[in-house]
Amino acid sequence: MHPIAQAPLLPANGAMVPAIGLGTYRMRGADCVRAVETALSVGYRHIDTAAMYDNEAEIGQAVRASGIPRDEIFLTTKVWTNNIGAGDLQKSARESLRLMQLERVDLLLIHWPNRDIPLQASIGALCEAKQLGLTRHIGVANFPSEMLEQAIQLAAGHGEKIAVNQCEYHPRLDQSKLLAACRARGVLFTSYCPIGQGGLASDPTVEDIARRAGKAPGQVVLRWHMQQGGVAAIPKSSQPRHLAENLDVFDFSLADADMTALSSMAVRSGRLVRPAFAPDWD
């Protein structure tokens, strides 16, 4: 499979993050290694994992085997919600690095906030992880706008900046308030489930736009993300054809009417990821 032009880099409070990355949730074992190796071979330079995914060893193996210089790959991992207290977060980050056999990651995120752990302690631990050299940049995931602002202010107190807020986002979920909050503070919004866990690929509105654009439905939805500004996306796939398609979304544009049609698909029940411990969403 021939390499595709790499995704452009997006600014994120001092970080430069490839606009399209590979999500790896539920990838395991040899299949995970193959998917990441394939992704890197076709041009991906942004890989997303997490301690909770139980695949960090495989991710590290694929990164090391790729032959691509380490500083050309933007690697994100996340600390699970039970481990975001002072001391525990740093320990989790070190364990992630041990499993990946890497000296540091490019981005370390708090995977979910935890009502039972003060945010001040979590952000302080996150900042210390950066200052210890465990990560080049720090950020959060699944933080609503008010909590994001608190995290930004707490990090600033330690001389650090929140680079990214990674949250669910796709045309069926309106995230306009949170997007505005991220843009106002220079925080990159990274969309997970960007194609609605694949469900949007068969939506009639998406199919119609895809037919007119001469593109796959998933490419249309990812292009919708890319045209909003300040938004990256981490679609998951292990199939070589889909991996290539998901990265190949920078040679066409959607008309304003198509962008509006996709955004108008948002519904109140559009959220797909709703764990019991989730924060109060915007």
C-alpha positions in Angstrom: 0.0 0.0 0.0 1.4 3.3 -1.1 1.9 6.1 1.6 -0.6 8.9 1.6 0.3 12.5 2.2 0.5 13.1 5.9 -2.1 15.0 7.9 -1.4 18.7 8.5 -0.3 19.7 12.0 -2.6 21.7 14.3 -1.5 24.0 17.0 -2.3 23.1 20.6 -0.9 25.5 23.1 2.7 24.7 22.2 2.1 21.3 20.7 1.7 20.5 17.0 -0.6 17.6 16.6 -1.4 15.7 13.3 -5.0 16.4 12.4 -5.8 12.7 11.9 -4.7 10.0 14.3 -5.4 6.4 14.8 -7.7 5.4 17.7 -6.8 2.0 19.2 -9.5 1.2 21.7 -10.3 -2.5 21.8 -7.3 -3.4 19.6 -5.3 -6.2 21.1 -2.3 -8.5 20.4 -0.9 -9.1 16.9 -3.9 -7.5 15.3 -3.1 -4.3 17.1 0.5 -4.4 16.1 -0.4 -5.0 12.5 -3.0 -2.1 12.5 -0.5 0.4 13.9 2.3 -0.8 11.6 0.0 -0.4 8.6 -1.2 3.0 9.7 2.3 4.2 10.1 3.3 2.8 6.7 0.5 4.7 4.9 1.4 8.0 6.5 -0.2 8.2 10.0 2.0 10.1 12.5 -0.5 10.3 15.4 -1.3 7.2 17.5 -3.7 7.3 20.4 -3.8 4.7 23.2 -4.5 4.6 27.0 -3.6 2.6 30.0 -7.2 1.2 30.1 -6.9 -0.1 26.5 -4.4 -2.7 27.7 -2.5 -2.4 24.4 0.4 -0.1 25.2 3.0 -2.8 24.9 1.7 -3.6 21.3 1.7 0.1 20.5 5.3 0.5 21.6 6.3 -2.6 19.6 4.8 -1.2 16.4 6.3 2.2 16.9 9.7 0.8 17.4 9.5 -1.6 14.5 8.2 1.0 12.1 11.7 2.4 11.4 10.2 5.9 11.6 12.2 8.3 13.8 10.5 8.6 17.2 10.3 12.4 17.0 8.2 12.1 13.9 5.4 10.1 15.7 3.0 11.9 18.0 2.0 9.4 20.6 -0.8 9.9 23.1 -1.7 7.9 26.2 -4.2 8.4 29.0 -4.3 7.7 32.7 -7.4 5.9 33.9 -9.9 7.7 36.2 -9.0 5.6 39.2 -5.3 6.6 39.0 -5.4 10.4 38.6 -4.5 11.3 42.2 -1.2 12.7 43.4 1.4 10.0 43.0 -0.9 7.5 41.3 -0.9 9.5 38.1 2.8 9.7 37.9 3.1 6.0 38.7 0.6 5.1 35.9 2.5 7.3 33.4 5.8 5.5 34.3 4.1 2.1 33.9 2.8 3.1 30.4 6.3 4.1 29.4 7.7 0.8 30.7 5.1 -1.2 28.7 5.9 0.8 25.5 9.6 0.7 26.2 9.8 4.4 25.5 11.3 7.3 27.4 8.3 9.6 27.1 5.1 10.2 25.3 4.1 13.3 23.3 0.8 13.8 25.1 -0.4 12.5 28.5 -4.1 12.9 29.2 -6.4 12.5 32.2 -8.8 10.0 30.6 -11.9 11.0 32.7 -12.3 13.3 35.6 -13.1 11.7 39.0 -15.5 13.3 41.4 -13.8 11.6 44.4 -10.3 13.0 43.5 -9.9 16.8 43.8 -9.1 18.4 40.4 -6.4 20.4 42.0 -4.6 17.2 42.9 -5.1 15.6 39.5 -3.9 18.6 37.5 -0.9 19.1 39.9 0.1 15.5 39.3 -0.3 15.9 35.5 1.9 19.0 35.5 4.5 17.2 37.6 4.5 14.3 35.1 5.5 16.8 32.4 8.1 18.4 34.6 9.6 15.0 35.3 10.0 14.5 31.5 7.4 11.7 31.2 5.6 13.6 28.5 6.2 16.5 26.2 2.6 17.9 26.6 -0.4 17.5 28.8 -4.1 17.5 28.4 -7.5 16.2 29.4 -10.3 14.1 28.0 -14.0 14.2 28.6 -13.9 17.5 30.4 -16.9 19.8 30.0 -16.3 23.5 29.5 -16.4 24.7 33.1 -14.1 21.9 34.3 -11.8 22.6 31.3 -11.5 26.2 32.4 -10.6 25.1 36.0 -8.0 22.7 34.6 -6.5 25.4 32.5 -6.2 27.8 35.5 -4.8 25.1 37.8 -2.2 24.1 35.2 -1.2 27.7 34.7 -0.5 27.9 38.5 2.2 25.2 37.8 3.5 27.1 34.8 1.9 24.6 32.3 -0.7 24.6 29.6 -3.5 22.2 28.7 -2.9 21.3 25.0 -5.8 19.1 24.2 -9.3 18.1 25.3 -10.3 14.8 23.8 -14.0 14.2 23.7 -16.7 12.4 21.8 -17.8 14.3 18.7 -19.6 13.5 15.5 -22.5 15.1 13.5 -25.1 13.6 15.8 -23.6 15.2 18.9 -23.6 19.0 19.3 -20.4 20.1 20.9 -20.5 23.8 20.0 -20.2 25.2 23.5 -17.2 23.0 24.3 -15.6 23.8 21.0 -16.0 27.5 21.6 -14.4 27.1 25.1 -11.4 25.2 23.6 -10.9 27.7 20.8 -10.9 30.6 23.2 -8.1 29.1 25.2 -6.0 27.6 22.4 -6.9 24.1 23.3 -7.1 21.6 20.5 -10.4 19.6 20.4 -9.7 16.0 19.5 -12.7 14.0 18.4 -13.1 10.4 19.4 -15.9 8.3 17.9 -15.6 10.8 15.0 -17.7 8.7 12.6 -20.2 7.7 15.3 -18.6 4.3 15.8 -19.2 3.7 12.1 -22.9 4.2 12.4 -22.9 7.5 10.3 -21.5 5.7 7.3 -24.9 4.4 6.4 -26.8 7.6 7.1 -28.8 8.9 4.0 -27.5 12.5 4.4 -23.9 11.3 4.6 -24.4 8.9 1.7 -25.8 11.6 -0.5 -22.9 14.0 0.2 -20.4 11.2 -0.3 -22.0 10.2 -3.7 -21.8 13.8 -4.9 -18.2 14.2 -3.6 -17.0 10.9 -5.0 -15.8 9.9 -1.6 -16.5 7.2 1.0 -19.1 8.2 3.7 -16.5 8.0 6.4 -14.3 10.4 4.5 -17.1 12.9 4.3 -17.7 12.8 8.1 -13.9 13.2 8.8 -13.8 16.1 6.3 -16.6 17.7 8.3 -14.3 17.6 11.4 -11.3 18.9 9.5 -13.1 22.0 8.1 -14.3 23.3 11.5 -10.9 24.6 12.6 -9.2 23.6 15.8 -10.5 20.0 15.6 -8.4 16.8 15.2 -9.9 13.3 14.9 -8.8 9.8 15.9 -10.9 7.3 13.9 -10.4 3.7 14.7 -9.8 1.0 12.1 -7.7 -2.1 11.6 -8.6 -2.6 7.9 -5.9 -1.4 5.5 -8.5 0.1 3.1 -10.3 2.1 5.8 -7.0 3.2 7.4 -6.0 4.7 4.0 -9.4 6.2 3.4 -9.5 7.8 6.9 -6.2 9.6 6.3 -7.0 10.6 2.7 -9.4 13.5 3.5 -7.3 16.5 2.5 -7.8 16.7 -1.3 -11.4 17.9 -1.3 -13.7 20.3 0.5 -17.4 20.2 1.6 -19.7 23.0 0.5 -21.1 25.2 3.2 -24.6 23.7 2.6 -23.1 20.2 3.2 -21.4 21.3 6.4 -24.6 22.7 7.6 -26.6 19.6 6.7 -24.1 17.4 8.6 -24.2 19.7 11.7 -28.0 19.7 11.6 -28.0 16.0 12.3 -27.3 16.6 16.0 -29.9 15.1 18.3 -30.3 15.3 22.1 -29.7 11.5 22.4 -26.7 11.6 20.2 -24.1 10.8 22.8 -22.7 7.2 22.4 -20.3 7.0 25.4 -22.1 7.5 28.7 -20.5 5.7 31.6 -22.0 6.2 35.0 -19.0 8.1 36.2 -19.2 10.7 33.4 -19.2 14.4 34.4 -22.2 16.7 33.9 -22.0 17.5 30.2 -22.5 20.9 28.6 
